[in-house]
Amino acid sequence: MSNATAEEDDIRVDIPMSDDQLKRNIRPILHKPYGSMDLVSVKAPANHGSHSKDSNWWVVLNLAFQSIGIVYGDLGTSPLYVYPSIFSNGIKHRDDILGALSLVFYTLTFLPLVKYVFVVLRANDNGEGGTFALYSLICRYARVSLIPSQQAEDREVSNYKLELPRKRLKLASVLKSSLQKSQFAKIFLLLVTMLGTSMVIGDSIFTPSISVLSAVAGVKEVTSALTDDMIAGISVVILIFLFMIQRFGTHRVSYTFAPVLCVWFVLIGGIGFYNIIKHDKTVLKAINPMYIVEYFIRNKKDAWISLGGVVLCTTGAEALFADLGHFSVRAIQVSMCSMVYPALILAYTGQSSYLRQYPDEVSDAFYKSVPGPLYWPMFVVSILAAAIASQAMISGTFSIVHQSLSLGCFPPVKVVYTSANHEGQVYIPAINYILMLACICVTAGFKSTVKIGNAYGTAVVFVMTLTSSLLVLVMIMIWKTNIFLIILYILTIGFVELLYLSSVLYKFTSGGYLPLAFSAVLMIIMYVWNDVYRRKYHYELDHKISPARLKEISANKNMSRIPGLAMFYSELVHGIPPIFEHYVSNVPALHSIIVFVSMKSLHINKVPPEERYFFRRVEPRELFAFRCVVRYGYKDVREVAFEETLVTRLKEFIQEEILLQNQMLSTIGNKAEKGTEPEGEIVERNNDVANAKQVEEEIMQQEIEQLQKEWEEAGIVHMIGESEVIAKKEANIMKRIVINHVYNLLKRNVSQREKVFDIPHKRMLKVGMTYQL
C-alpha cells in the first residue's frame, strides 16, 4: 500500500467530550489505526447447514444422473459424424478401419477420461471449473492478477486459501517469482485465459450446428426427396427451439434431458455390441496400438490429415470441466465411468465392425449400422440427443461468461439465476441470442458436417491445448507434482494434443479459420474492456479526494444536509472516489448519511456471506460517512435485499467499532492498575475510562437510531457515476482508437450498471464525469 493511502487510511477516533483531562488521558491510546486497511469485517452467523455435493452417495447419484443430460450430450453424439470425418475421401484399405478405431480408442481414453475426468477436474476452484477457474487458482498462489482492486484482507477469506502440499519444490518458487516480476507474463497469462474462454464460446456455436445437422441428415436413408437446403432448414428450426428453452434453467432442462440421454447411451452401446457379434469380432484387436503405426505407414500425410476427424470423438470434453459448477467431481466421474465411456467404446467398435463388411458406406456409417427395426426409434432418439448435445456447451458458456463478467473481463450483461438450490446455474439472455444467431448462420451457410467439422476440430483442440498449458502451471506451482510426472504428462497428452493441433490447422482454409476469427474478435472485446476497466480504476485512484478536502466539505457552512441515506458507487476500494468531489462541486447539499460502496470480485468462486462486507468510518466523524467494500466471488449471486443487508451490516459495524474502542479503554484501565501510579490517579483514570465508555455507547445508540430513521423515513438514493471515457490528447493513435471508438462502442451497446444491479430508477441519480485516460 502506498504511503498516501496509508496516511489517508489512518483512522482517528474522536471522543466528543468537554473534559480536557479525559481527552488528554484517552486520546493518545486511541489515536491509531486498527486493521491493516482500517476496514472492519462485519461477520454474520455462518450457515452450517449446507452440505457438500459429495456429502452422501444419494446426492452424488442424483447429480450423476442430471450430469448425463447436460455434460455428455456433445461427447455422446460424436459417433454421428466421427467416421465420415476421418474417411472423408473413403476407405482405401480394410485395415485402415482398425487403425482409425485404435486412434479413437486411445484418444477417448487419454483425453476425456484420463486427462479431464481424473486430472483436470482436480484443478477445480472450490467446485468450479473452466479456464477462468484455472486462472484464478494461479492468481491466488502467485500475484499475477491484473485486477487492480486487491487488498491484504482478501487473502484472509476462508475460500481464498489453497490447500498446498508441505513439500518444497525449487522449480515452483522460481516459476512463481518469474511470473510475479514480469508484467509481460501477467498480460500473456490473461490473454491465454481469454483465448481459452473465447474458444469455449466458439465450441458452443459449432456443437449445435454439427450435432443437429448430422442427426437430421439421417432421414436421407429413407427418402431422397429432402435436399441439403431442406435438411439445413429443419436443423435451424430445431436449433431455435433449443435456444428458446434455455430460459427455463439448467435444473429443469437436465431432469428433462437426462432420461433421453440415458436411452441414447443404452441404444448406441447395445447396437455397437450387436454389430460386433454379427459382423466382425476381430475388430477387438484394434486395442493393439501397432495398428496406429501401420495406419500411418500406409497413409502417411493422409493419416496425419485424418487426425482432424479423429479428434472430433473428444468434442464436449471441455464441458466436463466448464460445467463442473453445476454438479460435482464425484458425480461426473461416476457417470463417465459407469455409462458414458463404455457406451462410446462399444458404439465406435460396432461401427468399425460394420465398416469392415461394408467399407463403402462410411459416409453414413452411423445410420447404416443401425438394424432395420430400430431405424425409426433410433432416428427420433438421435434427433433428441443431438439437440441435447448443444446443452453441454451452452450451459458451459453461460458459466464461463459469468466468471468473465465478475473478473472485469467481459462487458456487463444481465445474468439470470435459474435455480434457488444450485447457485452455479445461470442463464444469460444476450449471450443466448447471440449464440442462436451464430448457430443459424453456420448451419445455413455450411450445410455440410464435413466443413463444420473442420471448423469445430480447430476450436476443440485449441481449448484442450490451452487447458493443458494452464494445468502444467498448476501442477508445478500449486500441486508441486513430481517433475518426472509433469514431463510424462507433457510428452504424452501434451504431444498428442499438439499433433492434433497441427492436423486441424492444416484445414485452416477449409473452415478452420472460422473459430479462430470468432475467438480473435471476442478476445479483442474482452481485452479492450478489461484494459479500460483497469485504466479507469487507476484514474480514480490518482484523483481520489484527500482527507483535508473532506474536512473542508464537512466544515462548509453553505453545504446543507438533507434527510436520507446516499450510496455512491465506485470501483475504488482505497479512498473516496472523484465522483463525490464532482457531486459536491455542483450540488451544495449532502444526505444525512453517506456510504461509499465498492463492489469487487475476488479470484475465488464464492465469498462466505459472513466475510463479504467490510466497513470503515470516513473522517471527520461529523460527516457521518462510511466506506463499504462488498466482496463477491465470480460465482456469487448478488443479494436480492441488498439495501436491507447493507444497512444491517452497517449497524453491526457501528456496534463493533464501539466495542473495539471500549476494549482499548479497558486495556488502559488494566495497565493503570498494574502500574506504579498513586492509587488516587488510578481511581481517577478508571473513572475517566468508564465515562468514556458510557459516552461512546450513547453516541453509538444515537447513530444506529438515526441510521434506522433515515432509512425508513427518507430511504436510500443511489448515486451512479455516468463516466465519459476519452483518451488524453497526447495519447498515441492506437490508444485513441481503443478508448474513443472500440470501448465507447461496446459501452453504448451493453447493459448499464443500474440494470445489472437492478437499481430502482426512482431512487437513482447519475453523476456525469469525464475520464481522460
LOTI-841184 format. One record per residue (C-alpha): residue in three letters; x, y, z. Coordinates in steps of 0.001 Angstrom, whole numbers, plus 500000, padded with zeros to 6 digits. Layout:
BEGIN
ALA;X;Y;Z
...
This chain:
BEGIN
MET;500000;500000;500000
SER;501370;503425;499096
ASN;502266;505998;501743
ALA;499494;508249;500531
THR;496940;505546;501032
ALA;498341;504615;504411
GLU;498189;508229;505522
GLU;494628;508598;504363
ASP;493527;505363;505988
ASP;494999;506299;509408
ILE;491738;506441;511300
ARG;491381;508858;514220
VAL;488660;508046;516724
ASP;487222;511290;518076
ILE;485963;511387;521672
PRO;483469;514285;521646
MET;483800;515347;525320
SER;484404;518609;527051
ASP;486645;517203;529793
ASP;490192;518162;528753
GLN;491805;515749;531202
LEU;489738;512854;529849
LYS;490809;513626;526298
ARG;494439;514002;527412
ASN;494403;510600;529077
ILE;492477;508656;526441
ARG;493204;510125;523011
PRO;496913;509116;522797
ILE;495878;505481;523076
LEU;493041;505628;520531
HIS;494850;507815;518026
LYS;495998;504885;515892
PRO;494704;502687;513072
TYR;493043;499363;513598
GLY;493190;496639;510954
SER;495596;496608;508033
MET;493194;498616;505914
ASP;491095;500155;508721
LEU;488261;498062;507394
VAL;486211;496099;509861
SER;484689;492873;508590
VAL;481118;492533;509728
LYS;480547;488825;510153
ALA;477100;487338;510078
PRO;476461;483945;511654
ALA;477851;481250;509390
ASN;475424;478844;507814
HIS;476468;475416;508922
GLY;473502;473678;507464
SER;474915;473439;503951
HIS;476445;470182;502827
SER;478933;469370;500144
LYS;477658;467973;496894
ASP;479673;464870;497676
SER;478436;464539;501252
ASN;476460;461379;500586
TRP;476032;458906;497776
TRP;472388;459754;497188
VAL;473373;463321;496292
VAL;476230;462022;494126
LEU;473995;459606;492209
ASN;471306;462253;491756
LEU;473848;464738;490359
ALA;475430;461993;488236
PHE;472054;461330;486647
GLN;471488;465049;485965
SER;475005;465418;484545
ILE;474197;462905;481794
GLY;471589;465317;480455
ILE;473881;468345;480488
VAL;477545;467398;480303
TYR;477660;464464;477903
GLY;475317;465390;475080
ASP;478114;466618;472836
LEU;480537;463827;473687
GLY;477787;461224;473374
THR;476594;462254;469915
SER;480053;462340;468337
PRO;479535;458816;466801
LEU;477145;460525;464388
TYR;479960;462233;462471
VAL;483420;460951;463522
TYR;483968;458186;460937
PRO;482655;460247;457980
SER;485093;462989;459036
ILE;488046;460577;459355
PHE;487401;458919;455983
SER;486124;461946;454066
ASN;487748;460516;450895
GLY;486641;456945;451516
ILE;488366;453853;452991
LYS;491403;452842;450933
HIS;492468;449755;452897
ARG;490395;447429;455047
ASP;492887;447582;457929
ASP;492629;451366;457969
ILE;489429;450814;459931
LEU;491418;449105;462684
GLY;493933;451945;462713
ALA;491137;454528;462989
LEU;489388;452554;465751
SER;492652;452257;467669
LEU;493168;456025;467365
VAL;489619;456687;468592
PHE;490003;454260;471493
TYR;493250;455745;472806
THR;492135;459319;472156
LEU;488932;458775;474152
THR;490893;457074;476910
PHE;493725;459580;477268
LEU;491887;462864;476728
PRO;488297;462829;478061
LEU;488807;460000;480571
VAL;492348;460265;481950
LYS;493091;463948;481361
TYR;489746;465563;482135
VAL;487894;463162;484447
PHE;490861;462144;486617
VAL;493315;465055;486323
VAL;491777;468345;485176
LEU;488695;468038;487390
ARG;491044;468017;490393
ALA;492163;471524;489430
ASN;488779;472975;490349
ASP;488344;476185;492272
ASN;486184;475192;495243
GLY;483984;473148;492937
GLU;484075;475448;489907
GLY;485710;474544;486615
GLY;486652;476230;483372
THR;489509;478311;482046
PHE;488942;481175;484487
ALA;488893;478741;487410
LEU;492427;477637;486490
TYR;493469;481269;486058
SER;492025;482156;489477
LEU;493955;479335;491148
ILE;497196;480624;489638
CYS;496397;484231;490617
ARG;495740;483236;494222
TYR;499044;481398;494508
ALA;501209;483882;492606
ARG;500435;487597;492499
VAL;499898;487732;488748
SER;496389;489169;488662
LEU;495852;492402;486749
ILE;492708;493223;488751
PRO;493689;496484;490493
SER;491311;496464;493498
GLN;493230;493910;495558
GLN;493603;494184;499325
ALA;495542;492365;502004
GLU;492268;491251;503637
ASP;491270;489344;500517
ARG;493741;486618;501387
GLU;492048;486155;504763
VAL;488791;484962;503197
SER;488383;481303;504095
ASN;487831;480167;500485
TYR;490861;482123;499283
LYS;493410;479839;500879
LEU;494740;476935;498836
GLU;495484;473511;500238
LEU;499147;473219;499290
PRO;501441;470231;499749
ARG;504005;470727;502502
LYS;506888;469676;500308
ARG;509020;472374;498747
LEU;509841;472464;495070
LYS;512534;474791;493824
LEU;511004;474923;490356
ALA;507709;476138;491867
SER;509440;479008;493671
VAL;511430;480017;490581
LEU;508356;479959;488337
LYS;506266;481864;490863
SER;508936;484547;491240
SER;509357;484883;487473
LEU;505614;485306;486892
GLN;505267;487893;489654
LYS;508150;490024;488373
SER;507156;490018;484699
GLN;504382;492348;483513
PHE;504559;490642;480122
ALA;503916;487251;481764
LYS;500874;488637;483588
ILE;499380;490068;480401
PHE;500223;486930;478419
LEU;498584;484709;481046
LEU;495438;486837;480924
LEU;495398;486705;477113
VAL;495763;482906;477162
THR;492822;482714;479557
MET;490738;484997;477370
LEU;491624;482956;474271
GLY;490563;479757;476031
THR;487311;481388;477074
SER;486688;482587;473519
MET;487312;479100;472139
VAL;484847;477553;474601
ILE;482224;480028;473434
GLY;483149;479087;469861
ASP;482547;475426;470757
SER;479009;476328;471768
ILE;478377;477610;468243
PHE;479680;474588;466347
THR;478336;471908;468711
PRO;474635;472573;467993
SER;475291;473024;464283
ILE;477170;469778;463627
SER;475167;467627;466070
VAL;471710;468602;464867
LEU;472702;468631;461190
SER;474231;465142;461475
ALA;471141;463733;463146
VAL;468650;465279;460731
ALA;470712;464111;457728
GLY;469839;460525;458689
VAL;466390;460933;457156
LYS;468004;460637;453713
GLU;468252;456905;454396
VAL;464509;456518;453801
THR;463814;459326;451352
SER;465834;461177;448764
ALA;463239;463911;448375
LEU;464898;466088;451019
THR;467650;468334;449679
ASP;470568;469699;451673
ASP;468777;473058;451928
MET;465685;471400;453396
ILE;467751;469436;455914
ALA;469547;472649;456924
GLY;466142;474366;457318
ILE;464832;471610;459603
SER;468043;471823;461635
VAL;467615;475590;462059
VAL;464067;475112;463409
ILE;465330;472596;465982
LEU;468147;474941;466999
ILE;465755;477853;467540
PHE;463576;475661;469773
LEU;466635;474550;471762
PHE;467808;478084;472480
MET;464291;479242;473358
ILE;464006;476750;476232
GLN;467263;477874;477860
ARG;465370;480449;479904
PHE;463814;477664;481990
GLY;467199;476912;483527
THR;469707;474082;483693
HIS;468000;472371;486634
ARG;464716;471838;484780
VAL;466419;471080;481478
SER;468742;468470;482994
TYR;465901;466494;484548
THR;464125;466519;481190
PHE;467175;465622;479104
ALA;468846;463053;481356
PRO;466367;460191;480642
VAL;466671;460781;476887
LEU;470487;460662;477003
CYS;470377;457533;479155
VAL;468244;455851;476467
TRP;470687;457129;473829
PHE;473730;455634;475536
VAL;471961;452326;476105
LEU;470942;452180;472429
ILE;474341;453081;470910
GLY;476097;450714;473315
GLY;473638;447912;472620
ILE;473709;448382;468842
GLY;477510;448529;468955
PHE;477653;445229;470827
TYR;475177;443701;468329
ASN;477332;444816;465364
ILE;480482;443379;466945
ILE;478826;439971;467358
LYS;477148;439978;463935
HIS;479768;441434;461593
ASP;483399;441100;462739
LYS;484653;440247;466206
THR;488266;440688;465086
VAL;487949;444466;465408
LEU;488658;443968;469112
LYS;492327;443525;468242
ALA;492424;447261;467494
ILE;493339;447670;471145
ASN;496859;446940;469917
PRO;498446;450358;469170
MET;500568;448805;466411
TYR;497586;449268;464117
ILE;498047;453030;464539
VAL;501662;452722;463406
GLU;500671;450642;460380
TYR;497904;453145;459563
PHE;500434;455981;459397
ILE;502931;453899;457415
ARG;500279;453106;454775
ASN;498671;456532;454519
LYS;501461;458914;455594
LYS;500235;462506;455103
ASP;496609;461433;454658
ALA;496742;459679;458050
TRP;498028;462875;459661
ILE;495261;464916;457999
SER;492640;462415;459198
LEU;493555;463200;462826
GLY;491333;466255;462468
GLY;488424;463818;462183
VAL;489646;461546;464985
VAL;489781;464410;467485
LEU;486053;465013;466991
CYS;485437;461992;469234
THR;486522;464237;472138
THR;484100;467069;471393
GLY;482471;468229;474582
ALA;485353;467111;476806
GLU;485905;470710;477907
ALA;482252;470770;479015
LEU;483176;468188;481647
PHE;485288;470898;483260
ALA;483315;474020;482364
ASP;480050;472562;483734
LEU;481608;471313;486952
GLY;479951;474070;488987
HIS;476545;472655;488091
PHE;477409;469240;489543
SER;480470;467780;491342
VAL;483724;465965;490590
ARG;482498;462654;492014
ALA;479199;462842;490119
ILE;480923;463377;486767
GLN;483438;460615;487473
VAL;480633;458180;488322
SER;478535;458970;485243
MET;481528;458902;482904
CYS;482939;455580;484090
SER;479649;453750;484601
MET;477767;454671;481426
VAL;479266;457184;479003
TYR;482747;455769;478347
PRO;481652;452090;477946
ALA;478775;453060;475641
LEU;481025;455180;473412
ILE;483681;452461;473109
LEU;481005;449907;472134
ALA;479455;452358;469634
TYR;482732;453090;467810
THR;483783;449444;467884
GLY;480407;448385;466491
GLN;480626;450896;463632
SER;484130;449657;462834
SER;482867;446089;462777
TYR;480103;447087;460348
LEU;482514;449029;458117
ARG;484818;446009;457882
GLN;481963;444330;455998
TYR;480630;447409;454162
PRO;483502;449927;453756
ASP;481704;451854;451000
GLU;479038;453069;453423
VAL;481411;455103;455595
SER;479797;458436;454629
ASP;476755;457454;456700
ALA;478242;454802;458953
PHE;476074;455554;461985
TYR;472636;455081;460418
LYS;473774;452303;458067
SER;474942;450255;461053
VAL;471570;450536;462840
PRO;469447;447328;462482
GLY;466345;447872;460298
PRO;463641;447560;463004
LEU;465451;450082;465197
TYR;465978;452701;462494
TRP;462998;454963;463229
PRO;463276;454752;467034
MET;466993;455474;466705
PHE;466329;458379;464340
VAL;463920;460016;466801
VAL;466259;459499;469761
SER;469225;460790;467738
ILE;467333;463995;466916
LEU;466590;464494;470598
ALA;470144;463569;471615
ALA;471631;465956;469053
ALA;469505;468792;470396
ILE;470541;467895;473911
ALA;474196;467759;472832
SER;474165;471505;472412
GLN;473159;471948;476039
ALA;476577;470946;477364
MET;478449;473794;475693
ILE;475612;476327;476000
SER;475372;475951;479782
GLY;479169;475888;479960
THR;479284;479144;478016
PHE;476847;480781;480436
SER;479051;479730;483344
ILE;482298;480943;481829
VAL;480845;484291;480670
HIS;479531;484798;484192
GLN;483039;484227;485545
SER;484480;486662;482994
LEU;481927;489297;483997
SER;482825;489033;487658
LEU;486534;489493;486965
GLY;486024;492568;484783
CYS;486920;490726;481573
PHE;483589;490988;479755
PRO;481171;493843;479016
PRO;478283;493822;481535
VAL;475226;491783;480555
LYS;472216;490702;482547
VAL;472574;487369;484366
VAL;469509;485373;485438
TYR;469918;482832;488240
THR;467658;479934;487370
SER;467864;477742;490470
ALA;467410;478564;494138
ASN;469142;475320;495137
HIS;472151;475418;492775
GLU;473655;478922;492539
GLY;476012;477919;489729
GLN;473154;477542;487285
VAL;472737;480747;485276
TYR;471113;481989;482085
ILE;472392;484997;480129
PRO;469753;486199;477622
ALA;472072;488333;475470
ILE;474647;485541;475061
ASN;471873;483032;474359
TYR;470508;485066;471433
ILE;473967;485776;470016
LEU;474785;482057;470077
MET;471470;481247;468440
LEU;472065;483665;465561
ALA;475630;482395;465091
CYS;474459;478752;465024
ILE;471795;479554;462451
CYS;474349;481313;460236
VAL;476864;478427;460474
THR;474214;475746;459814
ALA;472595;477577;456911
GLY;475938;478664;455485
PHE;477925;475401;455528
LYS;475107;472803;455178
SER;477792;470111;455484
THR;479033;468289;458574
VAL;482483;467834;456997
LYS;483026;471593;456612
ILE;481613;472327;460061
GLY;483815;469532;461424
ASN;486921;471292;460079
ALA;485976;474431;461997
TYR;484833;472510;465051
GLY;488051;470498;465344
THR;490118;473689;465460
ALA;488115;475076;468386
VAL;488165;471755;470274
VAL;491929;471210;470062
PHE;492807;474838;470853
VAL;490784;474721;474075
MET;492373;471419;475106
THR;495890;472741;474466
LEU;495302;475949;476416
THR;493800;473997;479322
SER;496882;471759;479391
SER;499161;474815;479430
LEU;497427;476302;482477
LEU;497236;472865;484095
VAL;501009;472441;483868
LEU;501431;475731;485784
VAL;499024;474436;488430
MET;500946;471143;488641
ILE;504261;472934;489139
MET;503308;475799;491459
ILE;500262;474609;493402
TRP;500241;470810;493405
LYS;504066;470651;493388
THR;503842;467493;491332
ASN;506967;465413;490832
ILE;508877;466833;487880
PHE;509070;463434;486189
LEU;505249;463131;486234
ILE;504967;466618;484728
ILE;507394;465674;481955
LEU;505442;462458;481399
TYR;502205;464454;481059
ILE;503780;466833;478545
LEU;505369;464029;476495
THR;502136;462010;476312
ILE;498990;464106;476479
GLY;500761;467343;475518
PHE;502388;465728;472495
VAL;499101;464142;471369
GLU;497274;467473;471601
LEU;499956;469316;469643
LEU;499824;466594;466988
TYR;496073;467045;466675
LEU;496503;470827;466632
SER;498894;470631;463682
SER;496355;468492;461814
VAL;493359;470782;462309
LEU;495394;473856;461356
TYR;496150;472180;458028
LYS;492430;472596;457273
PHE;492569;476312;458051
THR;491255;477408;454650
SER;488532;474716;454652
GLY;486633;476146;457621
GLY;489321;476073;460302
TYR;489652;479857;460089
LEU;486136;480461;461424
PRO;486673;479657;465144
LEU;490000;481497;465114
ALA;488410;484596;463586
PHE;485487;484450;466013
SER;487801;483950;469002
ALA;490078;486784;467867
VAL;487145;489229;467749
LEU;485820;488061;471115
MET;489265;488218;472717
ILE;489784;491780;471457
ILE;486434;492764;473008
MET;487370;491152;476318
TYR;490861;492638;476458
VAL;489738;496158;475483
TRP;487048;496120;478156
ASN;489459;494819;480797
ASP;492213;497247;479800
VAL;489968;500327;480026
TYR;488439;498958;483240
ARG;491917;498907;484792
ARG;492765;502370;483431
LYS;489557;503813;484900
TYR;490398;502352;488284
HIS;493878;503884;488309
TYR;492378;507228;487204
GLU;490040;507168;490204
LEU;492945;506185;492442
ASP;495043;509114;491186
HIS;492141;511583;491609
LYS;490729;510413;494938
ILE;489742;513029;497491
SER;492291;513900;500174
PRO;491435;513897;503910
ALA;491995;517656;504007
ARG;489394;518185;501289
LEU;486903;516043;503190
LYS;487347;518256;506249
GLU;486702;521327;504090
ILE;483500;519784;502749
SER;482351;518858;506258
ALA;483101;522346;507615
ASN;481474;524181;504697
LYS;478613;526235;506145
ASN;476957;526514;502736
MET;476670;522724;502460
SER;473223;521750;503706
ARG;472289;518258;504906
ILE;469096;516679;503642
PRO;467286;513617;505042
GLY;468121;510160;503732
LEU;470981;507828;503008
ALA;473115;508271;499873
MET;475115;505418;498353
PHE;477940;506477;495996
TYR;479022;503576;493778
SER;482619;503292;492630
GLU;485199;500643;491739
LEU;487653;502321;494115
VAL;488456;500453;497340
HIS;491176;502864;498563
GLY;489933;506349;499427
ILE;486981;508485;498312
PRO;486209;508479;494564
PRO;486288;511651;492428
ILE;482558;511270;491730
PHE;481956;512698;495220
GLU;484058;515789;494507
HIS;482200;516304;491241
TYR;478865;515963;493012
VAL;479523;518437;495859
SER;481002;520937;493394
ASN;477676;521103;491576
VAL;475120;520296;494272
PRO;475602;522136;497620
ALA;473687;519505;499603
LEU;474540;516176;501173
HIS;472345;513462;502609
SER;472418;512878;506343
ILE;474293;509594;505951
ILE;476755;508767;503156
VAL;478093;505346;502182
PHE;480748;504918;499505
VAL;480096;501467;498072
SER;482628;499450;496102
MET;481655;496054;494731
LYS;484661;493924;493891
SER;485275;490373;492759
LEU;487931;488067;494116
HIS;489760;485216;492435
ILE;487589;482683;494248
ASN;484256;481178;493306
LYS;482341;482250;496414
VAL;482851;484586;499348
PRO;481069;483392;502515
PRO;478270;485873;503381
GLU;479762;486405;506841
GLU;483021;487646;505248
ARG;481518;489745;502467
TYR;481086;493247;503925
PHE;483947;495498;505027
PHE;483327;498942;506505
ARG;485342;501891;507752
ARG;484336;505258;509050
VAL;485309;508224;506912
GLU;486725;511093;508941
PRO;485780;513657;510088
ARG;483114;511979;512173
GLU;480692;514882;511725
LEU;480385;513939;508047
PHE;478622;510724;509153
ALA;480112;508865;506203
PHE;481326;505306;505742
ARG;483217;503332;503167
CYS;481888;499869;502311
VAL;483639;497221;500259
VAL;481337;494376;499197
ARG;483293;491342;498044
TYR;481905;488690;495730
GLY;483330;485555;494189
TYR;482974;485069;490452
LYS;480062;482648;491022
ASP;478313;484585;493788
VAL;474757;485841;493476
ARG;474081;489440;494474
GLU;471610;489642;497336
VAL;468031;490449;496405
ALA;467610;492542;499575
PHE;470934;494327;499096
GLU;469872;497616;500726
GLU;468471;495925;503810
THR;471564;493720;504138
LEU;473935;496676;503831
VAL;472063;498736;506443
THR;472021;495768;508832
ARG;475753;495205;508384
LEU;476409;498943;508885
LYS;474618;498845;512224
GLU;476726;495857;513241
PHE;479863;497736;512183
ILE;478981;500714;514395
GLN;478453;498344;517313
GLU;481735;496527;516650
GLU;483544;499853;516306
ILE;482385;500953;519757
LEU;483145;497515;521179
LEU;486709;497782;519870
GLN;487147;501226;521406
ASN;485788;500018;524740
GLN;488251;497123;524691
MET;491058;499631;524202
LEU;489723;501706;527062
SER;489579;498636;529288
THR;493181;497906;528406
ILE;494086;501409;529618
GLY;492440;500763;532957
ASN;494088;497362;533393
LYS;497538;498750;532659
ALA;496970;501557;535114
GLU;496093;499101;537899
LYS;499299;497123;537269
GLY;501472;500245;537166
THR;503154;502294;539910
GLU;500815;505289;539808
PRO;499312;506508;543083
GLU;496015;504927;543984
GLY;494167;508231;543592
GLU;495338;508637;539991
ILE;494360;505046;539222
VAL;490834;505635;540519
GLU;490578;508879;538566
ARG;491810;507209;535384
ASN;489339;504322;535793
ASN;486516;506800;536228
ASP;487632;508567;533038
VAL;487597;505236;531189
ALA;484128;504376;532479
ASN;482805;507815;531469
ALA;484373;507463;528016
LYS;482716;504053;527553
GLN;479342;505450;528544
VAL;479640;508415;526183
GLU;480703;506210;523260
GLU;477816;503811;523869
GLU;475376;506726;523886
ILE;476814;508026;520622
MET;476591;504534;519108
GLN;472944;504240;520085
GLN;472183;507672;518619
GLU;473915;506810;515332
ILE;472101;503492;514995
GLU;468749;505138;515723
GLN;469444;507898;513204
LEU;470506;505330;510576
GLN;467299;503349;511072
LYS;465185;506510;510983
GLU;466777;507901;507803
TRP;466432;504553;506044
GLU;462796;504018;506978
GLU;461527;507593;506541
ALA;463645;509118;503773
GLY;465006;505999;502075
ILE;468148;505426;500032
VAL;469362;507318;496978
HIS;471809;505521;494664
MET;474475;507770;493126
ILE;475820;506192;489945
GLY;478794;507573;488052
GLU;477982;508078;484362
SER;481528;508457;483118
GLU;482545;509521;479649
VAL;485888;507937;478831
ILE;488207;509619;476350
ALA;491902;509306;475591
LYS;494286;512116;476507
LYS;495361;514462;473737
GLU;498933;513193;473932
ALA;497853;509535;473674
ASN;499080;507559;470665
ILE;496734;506667;467828
MET;496250;503063;468966
LYS;495149;504132;472443
ARG;492762;506707;470948
ILE;491198;504044;468717
VAL;490833;501589;471615
ILE;489355;504083;474099
ASN;487477;506599;471966
HIS;485981;504170;469481
VAL;486134;500481;470431
TYR;485426;500843;474159
ASN;482748;503504;473769
LEU;481074;501456;471037
LEU;480917;498495;473428
LYS;479672;500685;476267
ARG;476784;502038;474205
ASN;475615;498525;473408
VAL;475796;496765;476779
SER;473708;496834;479936
GLN;474378;499746;482246
ARG;475352;499223;485867
GLU;471903;500083;487244
LYS;470326;497383;485072
VAL;472880;494768;486089
PHE;472397;495612;489790
ASP;468592;496117;489462
ILE;468761;499611;490976
PRO;465301;501292;491062
HIS;465167;504253;488665
LYS;463042;506318;491061
ARG;465853;506296;493623
MET;468804;506676;491283
LEU;470816;509749;490409
LYS;473507;509693;487729
VAL;476543;511923;488145
GLY;478281;512658;484864
MET;482070;512789;484689
THR;484757;512750;482024
TYR;487754;510466;482476
GLN;490814;511317;480396
LEU;492890;508139;480258
